[in-house]
Amino acid sequence: MVFDHPIWENIALQLASTYGSRIYFTPETMIQENILDPLVVTQSVSDFFGTRPLNLVIVGRPAGWSKDGDGIWQENWPPPGLDDAKAKHIATYDQFTKYETHIWTDFIFVNTIMDENPDSRIEEMMNALDARLTDLCSELAAYGFTYHGKIESEVEENFFHSVIDTFLATPEA
């Protein structure tokens, strides 16, 4: 499970406990600008044929946005390296017997910021990212990507059970 903010760590740890040895679970805080960086198969991992990766990704910051020289937030999509990451993913996808990535955006975080600072552009930026992730996952759907949209209110661990259970129950390709 890859997430941006520590609020998701408790759920990740609960999922690891629930699924135990049925799935190897590694919670990771993602700080890269390019949201595909932690999902792309590296050269050292590409030798592990027959593995079945399942990634659950919670995006809680506006990837693809940066401040210009005047300190104004500007959309910079695609983020640097995104096209290379997609190419690497597509090139290594067939080496796995099964691969899935499920992505959500964290709008709980957005709502908290907007409550504290109604002038923030975070909602605008995350809505733009939401649209970009929809397009990205559509483009990579044949390579195991699914976009589930916004998480707008607190969820419990069982929110993710159906995705995990379906993955575990589905035979390898």
PyMOL commands that place a pseudoatom at each C-alpha (Angstrom):
pseudoatom trace, name=CA, resn=MET, resi=1, chain=A, elem=C, hetatm=0, pos=[0.000, 0.000, 0.000]
pseudoatom trace, name=CA, resn=VAL, resi=2, chain=A, elem=C, hetatm=0, pos=[1.439, 3.355, -1.028]
pseudoatom trace, name=CA, resn=PHE, resi=3, chain=A, elem=C, hetatm=0, pos=[0.119, 6.527, 0.570]
pseudoatom trace, name=CA, resn=ASP, resi=4, chain=A, elem=C, hetatm=0, pos=[1.030, 10.181, 0.976]
pseudoatom trace, name=CA, resn=HIS, resi=5, chain=A, elem=C, hetatm=0, pos=[0.046, 10.865, 4.559]
pseudoatom trace, name=CA, resn=PRO, resi=6, chain=A, elem=C, hetatm=0, pos=[0.440, 9.020, 7.849]
pseudoatom trace, name=CA, resn=ILE, resi=7, chain=A, elem=C, hetatm=0, pos=[-3.343, 8.965, 8.422]
pseudoatom trace, name=CA, resn=TRP, resi=8, chain=A, elem=C, hetatm=0, pos=[-3.401, 5.890, 6.170]
pseudoatom trace, name=CA, resn=GLU, resi=9, chain=A, elem=C, hetatm=0, pos=[-0.669, 4.031, 8.027]
pseudoatom trace, name=CA, resn=ASN, resi=10, chain=A, elem=C, hetatm=0, pos=[-3.047, 2.619, 10.652]
pseudoatom trace, name=CA, resn=ILE, resi=11, chain=A, elem=C, hetatm=0, pos=[-5.289, 1.156, 7.948]
pseudoatom trace, name=CA, resn=ALA, resi=12, chain=A, elem=C, hetatm=0, pos=[-2.258, -0.305, 6.180]
pseudoatom trace, name=CA, resn=LEU, resi=13, chain=A, elem=C, hetatm=0, pos=[-1.126, -1.987, 9.392]
pseudoatom trace, name=CA, resn=GLN, resi=14, chain=A, elem=C, hetatm=0, pos=[-4.647, -3.331, 10.018]
pseudoatom trace, name=CA, resn=LEU, resi=15, chain=A, elem=C, hetatm=0, pos=[-4.759, -4.777, 6.500]
pseudoatom trace, name=CA, resn=ALA, resi=16, chain=A, elem=C, hetatm=0, pos=[-1.383, -6.442, 7.052]
pseudoatom trace, name=CA, resn=SER, resi=17, chain=A, elem=C, hetatm=0, pos=[-2.732, -7.997, 10.235]
pseudoatom trace, name=CA, resn=THR, resi=18, chain=A, elem=C, hetatm=0, pos=[-6.014, -9.109, 8.643]
pseudoatom trace, name=CA, resn=TYR, resi=19, chain=A, elem=C, hetatm=0, pos=[-4.450, -10.761, 5.625]
pseudoatom trace, name=CA, resn=GLY, resi=20, chain=A, elem=C, hetatm=0, pos=[-1.392, -12.138, 7.413]
pseudoatom trace, name=CA, resn=SER, resi=21, chain=A, elem=C, hetatm=0, pos=[0.489, -14.650, 5.305]
pseudoatom trace, name=CA, resn=ARG, resi=22, chain=A, elem=C, hetatm=0, pos=[-2.084, -14.540, 2.450]
pseudoatom trace, name=CA, resn=ILE, resi=23, chain=A, elem=C, hetatm=0, pos=[-0.477, -11.382, 1.126]
pseudoatom trace, name=CA, resn=TYR, resi=24, chain=A, elem=C, hetatm=0, pos=[2.900, -9.766, 1.737]
pseudoatom trace, name=CA, resn=PHE, resi=25, chain=A, elem=C, hetatm=0, pos=[1.985, -6.254, 2.783]
pseudoatom trace, name=CA, resn=THR, resi=26, chain=A, elem=C, hetatm=0, pos=[4.365, -3.284, 2.791]
pseudoatom trace, name=CA, resn=PRO, resi=27, chain=A, elem=C, hetatm=0, pos=[3.041, 0.144, 3.749]
pseudoatom trace, name=CA, resn=GLU, resi=28, chain=A, elem=C, hetatm=0, pos=[5.109, 2.879, 2.091]
pseudoatom trace, name=CA, resn=THR, resi=29, chain=A, elem=C, hetatm=0, pos=[4.931, 6.632, 2.345]
pseudoatom trace, name=CA, resn=MET, resi=30, chain=A, elem=C, hetatm=0, pos=[5.315, 8.092, -1.130]
pseudoatom trace, name=CA, resn=ILE, resi=31, chain=A, elem=C, hetatm=0, pos=[7.158, 11.368, -1.489]
pseudoatom trace, name=CA, resn=GLN, resi=32, chain=A, elem=C, hetatm=0, pos=[8.117, 11.284, -5.150]
pseudoatom trace, name=CA, resn=GLU, resi=33, chain=A, elem=C, hetatm=0, pos=[6.770, 13.859, -7.580]
pseudoatom trace, name=CA, resn=ASN, resi=34, chain=A, elem=C, hetatm=0, pos=[6.006, 11.162, -10.122]
pseudoatom trace, name=CA, resn=ILE, resi=35, chain=A, elem=C, hetatm=0, pos=[3.185, 8.983, -8.795]
pseudoatom trace, name=CA, resn=LEU, resi=36, chain=A, elem=C, hetatm=0, pos=[4.306, 6.009, -10.899]
pseudoatom trace, name=CA, resn=ASP, resi=37, chain=A, elem=C, hetatm=0, pos=[7.833, 5.906, -9.429]
pseudoatom trace, name=CA, resn=PRO, resi=38, chain=A, elem=C, hetatm=0, pos=[7.016, 3.497, -6.595]
pseudoatom trace, name=CA, resn=LEU, resi=39, chain=A, elem=C, hetatm=0, pos=[4.936, 1.301, -8.908]
pseudoatom trace, name=CA, resn=VAL, resi=40, chain=A, elem=C, hetatm=0, pos=[7.372, 0.780, -11.754]
pseudoatom trace, name=CA, resn=VAL, resi=41, chain=A, elem=C, hetatm=0, pos=[9.243, -2.501, -11.728]
pseudoatom trace, name=CA, resn=THR, resi=42, chain=A, elem=C, hetatm=0, pos=[12.930, -1.814, -11.183]
pseudoatom trace, name=CA, resn=GLN, resi=43, chain=A, elem=C, hetatm=0, pos=[15.699, -3.741, -12.918]
pseudoatom trace, name=CA, resn=SER, resi=44, chain=A, elem=C, hetatm=0, pos=[16.434, -5.786, -9.789]
pseudoatom trace, name=CA, resn=VAL, resi=45, chain=A, elem=C, hetatm=0, pos=[12.776, -6.759, -9.393]
pseudoatom trace, name=CA, resn=SER, resi=46, chain=A, elem=C, hetatm=0, pos=[12.239, -7.577, -13.052]
pseudoatom trace, name=CA, resn=ASP, resi=47, chain=A, elem=C, hetatm=0, pos=[13.934, -10.948, -12.529]
pseudoatom trace, name=CA, resn=PHE, resi=48, chain=A, elem=C, hetatm=0, pos=[11.108, -12.129, -10.232]
pseudoatom trace, name=CA, resn=PHE, resi=49, chain=A, elem=C, hetatm=0, pos=[8.902, -13.773, -12.862]
pseudoatom trace, name=CA, resn=GLY, resi=50, chain=A, elem=C, hetatm=0, pos=[5.683, -15.275, -11.589]
pseudoatom trace, name=CA, resn=THR, resi=51, chain=A, elem=C, hetatm=0, pos=[5.029, -12.786, -8.825]
pseudoatom trace, name=CA, resn=ARG, resi=52, chain=A, elem=C, hetatm=0, pos=[1.609, -11.241, -8.281]
pseudoatom trace, name=CA, resn=PRO, resi=53, chain=A, elem=C, hetatm=0, pos=[1.886, -7.589, -7.215]
pseudoatom trace, name=CA, resn=LEU, resi=54, chain=A, elem=C, hetatm=0, pos=[-1.180, -5.767, -5.919]
pseudoatom trace, name=CA, resn=ASN, resi=55, chain=A, elem=C, hetatm=0, pos=[-0.689, -2.058, -5.258]
pseudoatom trace, name=CA, resn=LEU, resi=56, chain=A, elem=C, hetatm=0, pos=[-3.164, 0.067, -3.320]
pseudoatom trace, name=CA, resn=VAL, resi=57, chain=A, elem=C, hetatm=0, pos=[-2.274, 3.732, -3.790]
pseudoatom trace, name=CA, resn=ILE, resi=58, chain=A, elem=C, hetatm=0, pos=[-3.759, 6.694, -1.932]
pseudoatom trace, name=CA, resn=VAL, resi=59, chain=A, elem=C, hetatm=0, pos=[-2.704, 9.989, -3.541]
pseudoatom trace, name=CA, resn=GLY, resi=60, chain=A, elem=C, hetatm=0, pos=[-3.004, 12.873, -1.116]
pseudoatom trace, name=CA, resn=ARG, resi=61, chain=A, elem=C, hetatm=0, pos=[-1.015, 15.649, -2.717]
pseudoatom trace, name=CA, resn=PRO, resi=62, chain=A, elem=C, hetatm=0, pos=[-1.326, 17.415, -6.043]
pseudoatom trace, name=CA, resn=ALA, resi=63, chain=A, elem=C, hetatm=0, pos=[1.202, 15.549, -8.174]
pseudoatom trace, name=CA, resn=GLY, resi=64, chain=A, elem=C, hetatm=0, pos=[1.892, 17.428, -11.370]
pseudoatom trace, name=CA, resn=TRP, resi=65, chain=A, elem=C, hetatm=0, pos=[1.649, 20.855, -9.745]
pseudoatom trace, name=CA, resn=SER, resi=66, chain=A, elem=C, hetatm=0, pos=[4.547, 23.115, -8.798]
pseudoatom trace, name=CA, resn=LYS, resi=67, chain=A, elem=C, hetatm=0, pos=[5.152, 26.719, -7.871]
pseudoatom trace, name=CA, resn=ASP, resi=68, chain=A, elem=C, hetatm=0, pos=[6.508, 29.005, -10.538]
pseudoatom trace, name=CA, resn=GLY, resi=69, chain=A, elem=C, hetatm=0, pos=[9.130, 31.709, -9.929]
pseudoatom trace, name=CA, resn=ASP, resi=70, chain=A, elem=C, hetatm=0, pos=[6.484, 34.018, -8.441]
pseudoatom trace, name=CA, resn=GLY, resi=71, chain=A, elem=C, hetatm=0, pos=[5.250, 31.365, -5.990]
pseudoatom trace, name=CA, resn=ILE, resi=72, chain=A, elem=C, hetatm=0, pos=[2.045, 30.701, -7.971]
pseudoatom trace, name=CA, resn=TRP, resi=73, chain=A, elem=C, hetatm=0, pos=[0.897, 27.093, -8.277]
pseudoatom trace, name=CA, resn=GLN, resi=74, chain=A, elem=C, hetatm=0, pos=[0.896, 25.935, -11.911]
pseudoatom trace, name=CA, resn=GLU, resi=75, chain=A, elem=C, hetatm=0, pos=[-0.097, 22.599, -13.356]
pseudoatom trace, name=CA, resn=ASN, resi=76, chain=A, elem=C, hetatm=0, pos=[2.901, 20.761, -14.763]
pseudoatom trace, name=CA, resn=TRP, resi=77, chain=A, elem=C, hetatm=0, pos=[1.403, 17.605, -16.231]
pseudoatom trace, name=CA, resn=PRO, resi=78, chain=A, elem=C, hetatm=0, pos=[2.799, 15.189, -16.937]
pseudoatom trace, name=CA, resn=PRO, resi=79, chain=A, elem=C, hetatm=0, pos=[5.237, 15.266, -14.047]
pseudoatom trace, name=CA, resn=PRO, resi=80, chain=A, elem=C, hetatm=0, pos=[8.871, 14.727, -15.062]
pseudoatom trace, name=CA, resn=GLY, resi=81, chain=A, elem=C, hetatm=0, pos=[9.564, 11.069, -15.731]
pseudoatom trace, name=CA, resn=LEU, resi=82, chain=A, elem=C, hetatm=0, pos=[5.942, 9.962, -16.083]
pseudoatom trace, name=CA, resn=ASP, resi=83, chain=A, elem=C, hetatm=0, pos=[6.273, 8.895, -19.718]
pseudoatom trace, name=CA, resn=ASP, resi=84, chain=A, elem=C, hetatm=0, pos=[9.446, 6.913, -18.937]
pseudoatom trace, name=CA, resn=ALA, resi=85, chain=A, elem=C, hetatm=0, pos=[7.711, 5.267, -15.967]
pseudoatom trace, name=CA, resn=LYS, resi=86, chain=A, elem=C, hetatm=0, pos=[4.758, 4.242, -18.146]
pseudoatom trace, name=CA, resn=ALA, resi=87, chain=A, elem=C, hetatm=0, pos=[7.104, 2.782, -20.760]
pseudoatom trace, name=CA, resn=LYS, resi=88, chain=A, elem=C, hetatm=0, pos=[9.008, 0.808, -18.109]
pseudoatom trace, name=CA, resn=HIS, resi=89, chain=A, elem=C, hetatm=0, pos=[5.773, -0.504, -16.643]
pseudoatom trace, name=CA, resn=ILE, resi=90, chain=A, elem=C, hetatm=0, pos=[4.409, -1.600, -20.020]
pseudoatom trace, name=CA, resn=ALA, resi=91, chain=A, elem=C, hetatm=0, pos=[7.733, -3.259, -20.908]
pseudoatom trace, name=CA, resn=THR, resi=92, chain=A, elem=C, hetatm=0, pos=[7.793, -5.350, -17.714]
pseudoatom trace, name=CA, resn=TYR, resi=93, chain=A, elem=C, hetatm=0, pos=[4.060, -6.020, -17.287]
pseudoatom trace, name=CA, resn=ASP, resi=94, chain=A, elem=C, hetatm=0, pos=[4.108, -9.401, -19.048]
pseudoatom trace, name=CA, resn=GLN, resi=95, chain=A, elem=C, hetatm=0, pos=[6.787, -10.709, -16.691]
pseudoatom trace, name=CA, resn=PHE, resi=96, chain=A, elem=C, hetatm=0, pos=[4.187, -11.062, -13.956]
pseudoatom trace, name=CA, resn=THR, resi=97, chain=A, elem=C, hetatm=0, pos=[1.534, -13.730, -13.733]
pseudoatom trace, name=CA, resn=LYS, resi=98, chain=A, elem=C, hetatm=0, pos=[-0.773, -11.087, -12.318]
pseudoatom trace, name=CA, resn=TYR, resi=99, chain=A, elem=C, hetatm=0, pos=[-0.403, -7.350, -11.629]
pseudoatom trace, name=CA, resn=GLU, resi=100, chain=A, elem=C, hetatm=0, pos=[-2.910, -4.803, -10.346]
pseudoatom trace, name=CA, resn=THR, resi=101, chain=A, elem=C, hetatm=0, pos=[-2.690, -1.231, -9.148]
pseudoatom trace, name=CA, resn=HIS, resi=102, chain=A, elem=C, hetatm=0, pos=[-5.729, 0.441, -7.584]
pseudoatom trace, name=CA, resn=ILE, resi=103, chain=A, elem=C, hetatm=0, pos=[-5.582, 4.208, -7.059]
pseudoatom trace, name=CA, resn=TRP, resi=104, chain=A, elem=C, hetatm=0, pos=[-7.740, 6.595, -4.998]
pseudoatom trace, name=CA, resn=THR, resi=105, chain=A, elem=C, hetatm=0, pos=[-7.315, 10.285, -4.205]
pseudoatom trace, name=CA, resn=ASP, resi=106, chain=A, elem=C, hetatm=0, pos=[-7.433, 11.441, -0.595]
pseudoatom trace, name=CA, resn=PHE, resi=107, chain=A, elem=C, hetatm=0, pos=[-10.068, 14.147, -0.431]
pseudoatom trace, name=CA, resn=ILE, resi=108, chain=A, elem=C, hetatm=0, pos=[-10.322, 13.790, 3.357]
pseudoatom trace, name=CA, resn=PHE, resi=109, chain=A, elem=C, hetatm=0, pos=[-7.046, 15.684, 3.443]
pseudoatom trace, name=CA, resn=VAL, resi=110, chain=A, elem=C, hetatm=0, pos=[-8.353, 18.200, 0.896]
pseudoatom trace, name=CA, resn=ASN, resi=111, chain=A, elem=C, hetatm=0, pos=[-11.503, 18.841, 2.941]
pseudoatom trace, name=CA, resn=THR, resi=112, chain=A, elem=C, hetatm=0, pos=[-9.425, 19.385, 6.079]
pseudoatom trace, name=CA, resn=ILE, resi=113, chain=A, elem=C, hetatm=0, pos=[-7.250, 21.963, 4.334]
pseudoatom trace, name=CA, resn=MET, resi=114, chain=A, elem=C, hetatm=0, pos=[-10.254, 23.736, 2.801]
pseudoatom trace, name=CA, resn=ASP, resi=115, chain=A, elem=C, hetatm=0, pos=[-11.962, 23.916, 6.211]
pseudoatom trace, name=CA, resn=GLU, resi=116, chain=A, elem=C, hetatm=0, pos=[-8.859, 25.573, 7.647]
pseudoatom trace, name=CA, resn=ASN, resi=117, chain=A, elem=C, hetatm=0, pos=[-8.059, 27.744, 4.627]
pseudoatom trace, name=CA, resn=PRO, resi=118, chain=A, elem=C, hetatm=0, pos=[-10.952, 28.367, 2.208]
pseudoatom trace, name=CA, resn=ASP, resi=119, chain=A, elem=C, hetatm=0, pos=[-8.611, 30.386, -0.052]
pseudoatom trace, name=CA, resn=SER, resi=120, chain=A, elem=C, hetatm=0, pos=[-6.361, 27.381, -0.675]
pseudoatom trace, name=CA, resn=ARG, resi=121, chain=A, elem=C, hetatm=0, pos=[-6.115, 26.065, -4.224]
pseudoatom trace, name=CA, resn=ILE, resi=122, chain=A, elem=C, hetatm=0, pos=[-5.714, 22.477, -3.010]
pseudoatom trace, name=CA, resn=GLU, resi=123, chain=A, elem=C, hetatm=0, pos=[-9.239, 21.492, -4.054]
pseudoatom trace, name=CA, resn=GLU, resi=124, chain=A, elem=C, hetatm=0, pos=[-8.746, 22.881, -7.562]
pseudoatom trace, name=CA, resn=MET, resi=125, chain=A, elem=C, hetatm=0, pos=[-5.385, 21.135, -7.853]
pseudoatom trace, name=CA, resn=MET, resi=126, chain=A, elem=C, hetatm=0, pos=[-6.661, 17.789, -6.551]
pseudoatom trace, name=CA, resn=ASN, resi=127, chain=A, elem=C, hetatm=0, pos=[-9.726, 17.934, -8.820]
pseudoatom trace, name=CA, resn=ALA, resi=128, chain=A, elem=C, hetatm=0, pos=[-7.371, 18.438, -11.758]
pseudoatom trace, name=CA, resn=LEU, resi=129, chain=A, elem=C, hetatm=0, pos=[-5.278, 15.499, -10.534]
pseudoatom trace, name=CA, resn=ASP, resi=130, chain=A, elem=C, hetatm=0, pos=[-8.445, 13.416, -10.161]
pseudoatom trace, name=CA, resn=ALA, resi=131, chain=A, elem=C, hetatm=0, pos=[-9.151, 13.968, -13.876]
pseudoatom trace, name=CA, resn=ARG, resi=132, chain=A, elem=C, hetatm=0, pos=[-5.532, 13.178, -14.793]
pseudoatom trace, name=CA, resn=LEU, resi=133, chain=A, elem=C, hetatm=0, pos=[-5.578, 9.947, -12.770]
pseudoatom trace, name=CA, resn=THR, resi=134, chain=A, elem=C, hetatm=0, pos=[-8.829, 8.925, -14.439]
pseudoatom trace, name=CA, resn=ASP, resi=135, chain=A, elem=C, hetatm=0, pos=[-7.147, 9.365, -17.833]
pseudoatom trace, name=CA, resn=LEU, resi=136, chain=A, elem=C, hetatm=0, pos=[-3.910, 7.684, -16.721]
pseudoatom trace, name=CA, resn=CYS, resi=137, chain=A, elem=C, hetatm=0, pos=[-5.695, 4.615, -15.377]
pseudoatom trace, name=CA, resn=SER, resi=138, chain=A, elem=C, hetatm=0, pos=[-7.833, 4.397, -18.518]
pseudoatom trace, name=CA, resn=GLU, resi=139, chain=A, elem=C, hetatm=0, pos=[-4.662, 4.499, -20.599]
pseudoatom trace, name=CA, resn=LEU, resi=140, chain=A, elem=C, hetatm=0, pos=[-3.039, 1.794, -18.449]
pseudoatom trace, name=CA, resn=ALA, resi=141, chain=A, elem=C, hetatm=0, pos=[-6.159, -0.316, -17.828]
pseudoatom trace, name=CA, resn=ALA, resi=142, chain=A, elem=C, hetatm=0, pos=[-4.813, -3.127, -19.994]
pseudoatom trace, name=CA, resn=TYR, resi=143, chain=A, elem=C, hetatm=0, pos=[-1.701, -3.072, -17.792]
pseudoatom trace, name=CA, resn=GLY, resi=144, chain=A, elem=C, hetatm=0, pos=[-3.476, -3.555, -14.477]
pseudoatom trace, name=CA, resn=PHE, resi=145, chain=A, elem=C, hetatm=0, pos=[-4.418, 0.003, -13.438]
pseudoatom trace, name=CA, resn=THR, resi=146, chain=A, elem=C, hetatm=0, pos=[-7.826, 0.921, -11.984]
pseudoatom trace, name=CA, resn=TYR, resi=147, chain=A, elem=C, hetatm=0, pos=[-8.854, 4.328, -10.684]
pseudoatom trace, name=CA, resn=HIS, resi=148, chain=A, elem=C, hetatm=0, pos=[-11.492, 4.329, -7.950]
pseudoatom trace, name=CA, resn=GLY, resi=149, chain=A, elem=C, hetatm=0, pos=[-11.904, 8.092, -7.531]
pseudoatom trace, name=CA, resn=LYS, resi=150, chain=A, elem=C, hetatm=0, pos=[-12.057, 10.232, -4.430]
pseudoatom trace, name=CA, resn=ILE, resi=151, chain=A, elem=C, hetatm=0, pos=[-12.181, 9.134, -0.807]
pseudoatom trace, name=CA, resn=GLU, resi=152, chain=A, elem=C, hetatm=0, pos=[-14.091, 12.025, 0.735]
pseudoatom trace, name=CA, resn=SER, resi=153, chain=A, elem=C, hetatm=0, pos=[-14.807, 10.757, 4.238]
pseudoatom trace, name=CA, resn=GLU, resi=154, chain=A, elem=C, hetatm=0, pos=[-13.016, 8.534, 6.704]
pseudoatom trace, name=CA, resn=VAL, resi=155, chain=A, elem=C, hetatm=0, pos=[-13.004, 4.857, 5.846]
pseudoatom trace, name=CA, resn=GLU, resi=156, chain=A, elem=C, hetatm=0, pos=[-12.272, 1.719, 7.795]
pseudoatom trace, name=CA, resn=GLU, resi=157, chain=A, elem=C, hetatm=0, pos=[-9.904, -1.058, 6.855]
pseudoatom trace, name=CA, resn=ASN, resi=158, chain=A, elem=C, hetatm=0, pos=[-12.736, -3.085, 5.280]
pseudoatom trace, name=CA, resn=PHE, resi=159, chain=A, elem=C, hetatm=0, pos=[-13.117, -0.371, 2.606]
pseudoatom trace, name=CA, resn=PHE, resi=160, chain=A, elem=C, hetatm=0, pos=[-10.244, -2.113, 0.781]
pseudoatom trace, name=CA, resn=HIS, resi=161, chain=A, elem=C, hetatm=0, pos=[-11.293, -5.714, 1.440]
pseudoatom trace, name=CA, resn=SER, resi=162, chain=A, elem=C, hetatm=0, pos=[-13.266, -6.222, -1.778]
pseudoatom trace, name=CA, resn=VAL, resi=163, chain=A, elem=C, hetatm=0, pos=[-10.305, -5.172, -3.941]
pseudoatom trace, name=CA, resn=ILE, resi=164, chain=A, elem=C, hetatm=0, pos=[-7.904, -7.429, -2.037]
pseudoatom trace, name=CA, resn=ASP, resi=165, chain=A, elem=C, hetatm=0, pos=[-10.315, -10.372, -1.810]
pseudoatom trace, name=CA, resn=THR, resi=166, chain=A, elem=C, hetatm=0, pos=[-11.114, -10.200, -5.529]
pseudoatom trace, name=CA, resn=PHE, resi=167, chain=A, elem=C, hetatm=0, pos=[-7.414, -10.085, -6.361]
pseudoatom trace, name=CA, resn=LEU, resi=168, chain=A, elem=C, hetatm=0, pos=[-6.655, -13.085, -4.176]
pseudoatom trace, name=CA, resn=ALA, resi=169, chain=A, elem=C, hetatm=0, pos=[-9.613, -15.081, -5.528]
pseudoatom trace, name=CA, resn=THR, resi=170, chain=A, elem=C, hetatm=0, pos=[-8.959, -14.410, -9.210]
pseudoatom trace, name=CA, resn=PRO, resi=171, chain=A, elem=C, hetatm=0, pos=[-6.752, -16.982, -10.912]
pseudoatom trace, name=CA, resn=GLU, resi=172, chain=A, elem=C, hetatm=0, pos=[-3.484, -15.890, -12.399]
pseudoatom trace, name=CA, resn=ALA, resi=173, chain=A, elem=C, hetatm=0, pos=[-3.584, -14.796, -16.013]
for i in range(1, 173): cmd.bond("trace and resi %d" % i, "trace and resi %d" % (i + 1))
show_as sticks, trace
zoom trace
